[in-house]
Amino acid sequence: MTAPRIALISATPLAIAPAASAIAEAFPDGDIWNLLDDRLLADAQQQGGISEPLAARMDRLIELALAGGADGVLLTCSQYGVRADARDASADGVSVLSADGALFDEVVSHRPSRVLLVASLESAAADSTERLGAVAASAGLEVEIVPLVVPEAARPSVGRELAELLAVAIREVADVYDVVMLAQYSLAPAADALDREFPVPVLDGPRAAARRLRTQLGGAAA
């Protein structure tokens, strides 16, 4: 497969490294192109959601990536995922993925009864809970989604520090759950350590998206 150009569109710098790492693993010879608007998330929080002007701003970034020759586009911010879902794949001619569409599908593939959904922001937890619930319902699956918000995880931290921070919070959850889902790309660096510590699958968005892109662009899944 010819080395592809994958555009990563981010609303926070914290999402860039996890996304780029997962894409580099799936496409060792690929060309990663980062597009960042670091006000998209803050403006959405101030405005109480994704307003029409903010949606248009994200759409312009997607169009910029397509015009620049991207072979695949990944939005790394879960709250703007609807802008990827609204695309016409046949018109675009390339895959434009939401941050967590592939992740939701992987979670549902485990047929869980209860999912522990971990986030650092209330808004991200609420958004991901709603959309994961819709995906599960469309698959005919009844799933209880337990949101766990860890505000301290919103600040920049190294992988080991982040993993321990999240692990402490997860240990305090009394519910029994079948899957842990990390709802934001900024939490993905903790996935491996958490997966080793807890006896259930710990799934993250960057690697799920990278696997899907790899498959859609004609290669074997990484």
C-alpha positions as a Markdown table, in Angstrom:
| # | Residue | x | y | z |
|---|---|---|---|---|
| 1 | Met | 0.0 | 0.0 | 0.0 |
| 2 | Thr | 1.3 | 3.5 | -0.9 |
| 3 | Ala | 2.2 | 5.5 | 2.2 |
| 4 | Pro | -0.9 | 7.5 | 2.8 |
| 5 | Arg | -1.3 | 11.1 | 4.1 |
| 6 | Ile | -3.5 | 11.1 | 7.2 |
| 7 | Ala | -4.8 | 14.4 | 8.4 |
| 8 | Leu | -5.5 | 14.7 | 12.2 |
| 9 | Ile | -7.9 | 17.6 | 13.1 |
| 10 | Ser | -7.6 | 18.5 | 16.8 |
| 11 | Ala | -9.3 | 20.9 | 19.1 |
| 12 | Thr | -6.7 | 20.5 | 21.9 |
| 13 | Pro | -3.0 | 19.9 | 21.7 |
| 14 | Leu | -3.4 | 17.1 | 24.3 |
| 15 | Ala | -5.0 | 14.9 | 21.6 |
| 16 | Ile | -2.3 | 15.2 | 19.0 |
| 17 | Ala | 0.4 | 12.9 | 20.4 |
| 18 | Pro | -2.0 | 9.9 | 21.2 |
| 19 | Ala | -3.6 | 10.2 | 17.7 |
| 20 | Ala | -0.2 | 10.6 | 15.9 |
| 21 | Ser | 1.2 | 7.6 | 17.8 |
| 22 | Ala | -1.6 | 5.3 | 16.9 |
| 23 | Ile | -1.6 | 6.4 | 13.3 |
| 24 | Ala | 2.2 | 5.9 | 13.1 |
| 25 | Glu | 1.8 | 2.4 | 14.5 |
| 26 | Ala | -0.8 | 1.5 | 11.9 |
| 27 | Phe | 1.0 | 3.3 | 9.0 |
| 28 | Pro | 4.8 | 3.2 | 9.7 |
| 29 | Asp | 5.6 | 5.0 | 6.4 |
| 30 | Gly | 2.6 | 7.3 | 6.5 |
| 31 | Asp | 2.6 | 11.1 | 6.4 |
| 32 | Ile | 0.8 | 12.6 | 9.4 |
| 33 | Trp | -0.6 | 16.1 | 8.9 |
| 34 | Asn | -1.8 | 17.9 | 12.0 |
| 35 | Leu | -4.4 | 20.7 | 11.8 |
| 36 | Leu | -5.2 | 22.4 | 15.1 |
| 37 | Asp | -7.8 | 24.9 | 16.2 |
| 38 | Asp | -7.3 | 25.1 | 19.9 |
| 39 | Arg | -10.3 | 27.3 | 20.5 |
| 40 | Leu | -12.9 | 24.8 | 19.1 |
| 41 | Leu | -13.3 | 23.0 | 22.4 |
| 42 | Ala | -13.2 | 26.1 | 24.7 |
| 43 | Asp | -15.6 | 27.9 | 22.5 |
| 44 | Ala | -18.0 | 25.0 | 22.5 |
| 45 | Gln | -17.9 | 24.9 | 26.3 |
| 46 | Gln | -18.5 | 28.7 | 26.5 |
| 47 | Gln | -21.4 | 28.5 | 24.0 |
| 48 | Gly | -23.0 | 25.4 | 25.6 |
| 49 | Gly | -22.5 | 23.1 | 22.7 |
| 50 | Ile | -21.6 | 23.0 | 19.0 |
| 51 | Ser | -23.1 | 26.1 | 17.5 |
| 52 | Glu | -23.6 | 26.5 | 13.7 |
| 53 | Pro | -20.5 | 28.8 | 13.4 |
| 54 | Leu | -18.4 | 26.2 | 15.3 |
| 55 | Ala | -19.7 | 23.4 | 13.1 |
| 56 | Ala | -18.8 | 25.4 | 10.0 |
| 57 | Arg | -15.3 | 26.0 | 11.4 |
| 58 | Met | -14.7 | 22.3 | 11.8 |
| 59 | Asp | -16.2 | 21.7 | 8.3 |
| 60 | Arg | -13.7 | 24.2 | 6.9 |
| 61 | Leu | -10.8 | 22.3 | 8.5 |
| 62 | Ile | -12.1 | 19.1 | 7.0 |
| 63 | Glu | -12.3 | 20.7 | 3.6 |
| 64 | Leu | -8.8 | 22.0 | 4.0 |
| 65 | Ala | -7.5 | 18.5 | 4.7 |
| 66 | Leu | -9.3 | 17.1 | 1.7 |
| 67 | Ala | -8.0 | 19.9 | -0.6 |
| 68 | Gly | -4.5 | 19.2 | 0.7 |
| 69 | Gly | -4.6 | 15.7 | -0.6 |
| 70 | Ala | -5.3 | 13.8 | 2.6 |
| 71 | Asp | -6.0 | 10.1 | 2.0 |
| 72 | Gly | -7.8 | 9.8 | 5.4 |
| 73 | Val | -9.1 | 12.4 | 7.9 |
| 74 | Leu | -9.5 | 11.7 | 11.6 |
| 75 | Leu | -11.2 | 14.2 | 14.0 |
| 76 | Thr | -9.5 | 13.7 | 17.4 |
| 77 | Cys | -12.2 | 15.6 | 19.4 |
| 78 | Ser | -15.2 | 13.5 | 20.3 |
| 79 | Gln | -17.6 | 16.4 | 20.7 |
| 80 | Tyr | -17.2 | 17.3 | 17.0 |
| 81 | Gly | -17.7 | 13.8 | 15.8 |
| 82 | Val | -21.0 | 14.6 | 14.3 |
| 83 | Arg | -19.3 | 16.7 | 11.7 |
| 84 | Ala | -17.5 | 13.6 | 10.4 |
| 85 | Asp | -20.7 | 11.5 | 10.6 |
| 86 | Ala | -22.5 | 14.1 | 8.5 |
| 87 | Arg | -20.0 | 13.8 | 5.6 |
| 88 | Asp | -20.9 | 12.2 | 2.2 |
| 89 | Ala | -18.2 | 9.5 | 1.8 |
| 90 | Ser | -18.9 | 9.1 | -1.9 |
| 91 | Ala | -18.5 | 12.9 | -2.5 |
| 92 | Asp | -15.4 | 13.2 | -0.3 |
| 93 | Gly | -13.7 | 10.2 | -1.9 |
| 94 | Val | -11.7 | 9.4 | 1.3 |
| 95 | Ser | -12.5 | 8.3 | 4.8 |
| 96 | Val | -13.4 | 11.0 | 7.3 |
| 97 | Leu | -13.7 | 9.5 | 10.7 |
| 98 | Ser | -15.1 | 10.8 | 14.0 |
| 99 | Ala | -12.8 | 10.4 | 17.0 |
| 100 | Asp | -14.8 | 7.6 | 18.6 |
| 101 | Gly | -17.0 | 5.9 | 16.0 |
| 102 | Ala | -14.6 | 3.0 | 15.7 |
| 103 | Leu | -14.2 | 2.9 | 19.4 |
| 104 | Phe | -18.0 | 2.7 | 20.0 |
| 105 | Asp | -18.2 | -0.2 | 17.6 |
| 106 | Glu | -15.3 | -2.0 | 19.4 |
| 107 | Val | -17.0 | -1.5 | 22.7 |
| 108 | Val | -20.3 | -2.9 | 21.4 |
| 109 | Ser | -18.5 | -5.9 | 19.8 |
| 110 | His | -17.7 | -7.1 | 23.4 |
| 111 | Arg | -21.4 | -7.3 | 24.1 |
| 112 | Pro | -21.0 | -5.7 | 27.5 |
| 113 | Ser | -23.8 | -5.4 | 30.1 |
| 114 | Arg | -22.1 | -2.4 | 31.8 |
| 115 | Val | -19.4 | 0.0 | 30.5 |
| 116 | Leu | -17.3 | 2.3 | 32.6 |
| 117 | Leu | -16.8 | 5.4 | 30.6 |
| 118 | Val | -13.9 | 7.5 | 31.8 |
| 119 | Ala | -13.5 | 11.2 | 30.9 |
| 120 | Ser | -11.8 | 14.3 | 32.3 |
| 121 | Leu | -14.7 | 16.7 | 31.4 |
| 122 | Glu | -18.4 | 16.5 | 32.3 |
| 123 | Ser | -19.3 | 17.7 | 28.8 |
| 124 | Ala | -17.2 | 14.9 | 27.1 |
| 125 | Ala | -18.7 | 12.3 | 29.5 |
| 126 | Ala | -22.2 | 13.4 | 28.7 |
| 127 | Asp | -21.7 | 13.5 | 25.0 |
| 128 | Ser | -19.9 | 10.1 | 24.8 |
| 129 | Thr | -22.5 | 8.5 | 27.0 |
| 130 | Glu | -25.3 | 9.6 | 24.8 |
| 131 | Arg | -23.7 | 8.6 | 21.6 |
| 132 | Leu | -22.4 | 5.2 | 22.8 |
| 133 | Gly | -25.9 | 4.5 | 24.1 |
| 134 | Ala | -27.3 | 5.2 | 20.6 |
| 135 | Val | -24.8 | 2.9 | 19.0 |
| 136 | Ala | -25.6 | 0.1 | 21.5 |
| 137 | Ala | -29.3 | 0.6 | 21.0 |
| 138 | Ser | -29.0 | 0.4 | 17.2 |
| 139 | Ala | -27.1 | -2.9 | 17.7 |
| 140 | Gly | -30.0 | -4.2 | 19.8 |
| 141 | Leu | -27.9 | -4.2 | 22.9 |
| 142 | Glu | -29.0 | -3.0 | 26.4 |
| 143 | Val | -26.0 | -1.5 | 28.1 |
| 144 | Glu | -25.7 | 0.4 | 31.3 |
| 145 | Ile | -23.1 | 3.2 | 30.9 |
| 146 | Val | -21.4 | 4.4 | 34.1 |
| 147 | Pro | -19.7 | 7.7 | 33.5 |
| 148 | Leu | -16.6 | 8.4 | 35.6 |
| 149 | Val | -15.3 | 12.0 | 35.4 |
| 150 | Val | -11.7 | 12.6 | 36.6 |
| 151 | Pro | -11.2 | 16.4 | 36.4 |
| 152 | Glu | -7.6 | 16.2 | 37.5 |
| 153 | Ala | -6.9 | 14.2 | 34.2 |
| 154 | Ala | -7.6 | 17.3 | 32.2 |
| 155 | Arg | -4.3 | 18.8 | 33.0 |
| 156 | Pro | -1.2 | 17.7 | 31.0 |
| 157 | Ser | 0.6 | 14.8 | 32.5 |
| 158 | Val | 3.0 | 12.0 | 31.5 |
| 159 | Gly | 1.6 | 8.6 | 30.7 |
| 160 | Arg | 2.6 | 7.0 | 34.0 |
| 161 | Glu | 1.2 | 9.8 | 36.1 |
| 162 | Leu | -2.0 | 9.9 | 34.1 |
| 163 | Ala | -2.4 | 6.1 | 34.4 |
| 164 | Glu | -2.1 | 6.2 | 38.1 |
| 165 | Leu | -4.5 | 9.1 | 38.4 |
| 166 | Leu | -7.1 | 7.2 | 36.4 |
| 167 | Ala | -6.4 | 3.9 | 38.1 |
| 168 | Val | -7.1 | 5.5 | 41.6 |
| 169 | Ala | -10.4 | 6.8 | 40.4 |
| 170 | Ile | -11.4 | 3.5 | 38.7 |
| 171 | Arg | -10.6 | 1.5 | 41.8 |
| 172 | Glu | -13.1 | 3.5 | 43.7 |
| 173 | Val | -16.0 | 2.5 | 41.4 |
| 174 | Ala | -18.2 | 0.0 | 43.2 |
| 175 | Asp | -20.0 | -1.2 | 40.1 |
| 176 | Val | -18.9 | -4.3 | 38.3 |
| 177 | Tyr | -18.3 | -3.5 | 34.6 |
| 178 | Asp | -17.3 | -5.5 | 31.5 |
| 179 | Val | -15.3 | -2.8 | 29.6 |
| 180 | Val | -13.5 | 0.4 | 30.4 |
| 181 | Met | -13.7 | 3.0 | 27.7 |
| 182 | Leu | -11.5 | 6.0 | 27.7 |
| 183 | Ala | -13.7 | 8.7 | 26.2 |
| 184 | Gln | -11.0 | 11.3 | 25.2 |
| 185 | Tyr | -7.8 | 11.0 | 23.1 |
| 186 | Ser | -5.9 | 12.8 | 25.9 |
| 187 | Leu | -6.5 | 9.8 | 28.2 |
| 188 | Ala | -5.3 | 7.2 | 25.7 |
| 189 | Pro | -1.6 | 7.2 | 26.8 |
| 190 | Ala | -2.9 | 5.5 | 30.0 |
| 191 | Ala | -4.6 | 2.6 | 28.1 |
| 192 | Asp | -1.8 | 0.1 | 28.2 |
| 193 | Ala | -1.1 | 0.5 | 31.9 |
| 194 | Leu | -4.8 | 0.4 | 32.8 |
| 195 | Asp | -5.3 | -2.7 | 30.6 |
| 196 | Arg | -2.5 | -4.5 | 32.6 |
| 197 | Glu | -4.0 | -3.5 | 35.9 |
| 198 | Phe | -7.7 | -4.3 | 35.4 |
| 199 | Pro | -9.2 | -7.6 | 34.4 |
| 200 | Val | -11.4 | -6.2 | 31.7 |
| 201 | Pro | -10.6 | -4.7 | 28.2 |
| 202 | Val | -9.6 | -1.0 | 28.3 |
| 203 | Leu | -10.4 | 0.5 | 25.0 |
| 204 | Asp | -9.2 | 3.9 | 23.6 |
| 205 | Gly | -10.2 | 5.9 | 20.5 |
| 206 | Pro | -6.9 | 6.5 | 18.8 |
| 207 | Arg | -6.0 | 2.9 | 18.2 |
| 208 | Ala | -9.5 | 1.9 | 17.3 |
| 209 | Ala | -9.6 | 4.7 | 14.7 |
| 210 | Ala | -6.2 | 3.8 | 13.4 |
| 211 | Arg | -7.3 | 0.1 | 12.9 |
| 212 | Arg | -10.4 | 1.3 | 11.0 |
| 213 | Leu | -8.4 | 3.6 | 8.8 |
| 214 | Arg | -5.9 | 0.8 | 8.1 |
| 215 | Thr | -8.7 | -1.5 | 7.0 |
| 216 | Gln | -10.5 | 1.2 | 5.0 |
| 217 | Leu | -7.4 | 2.2 | 3.1 |
| 218 | Gly | -6.8 | -1.4 | 2.0 |
| 219 | Gly | -4.3 | -2.8 | 4.4 |
| 220 | Ala | -4.5 | -5.5 | 7.0 |
| 221 | Ala | -5.5 | -4.3 | 10.4 |
| 222 | Ala | -2.6 | -3.3 | 12.6 |
